[in-house]
Amino acid sequence: MKSSKLRLIVFAVLMSCSTAMIVSSAILYIHGVSAQNFFGSWLKSISLAWPLVFVSILTIVTGK
């Protein structure tokens, strides 16, 4: 049982990180953020998006 919970958490962390990174990058690119400001804007964007995506994935996967 512990193993399945750990797998769920690892899955949620990896999936949410990759999803937040890709979506944040795409949105900043679409909005035309300059190359000089891209990394700083991306860090701010991902720090806001990742927790939301993490909780969403946990909610969807567990069905609770």
Residue pairs with C-beta under 8 A, 6 or more apart in sequence:
8 58
8 61
8 62
9 58
11 57
11 61
12 54
12 57
12 58
12 61
13 54
15 57
16 50
16 53
16 54
16 56
16 57
17 50
19 53
19 57
20 46
20 49
20 50
20 53
21 46
23 49
23 53
24 42
24 45
24 46
24 49
25 42
27 45
28 38
28 41
28 42
28 45
33 41
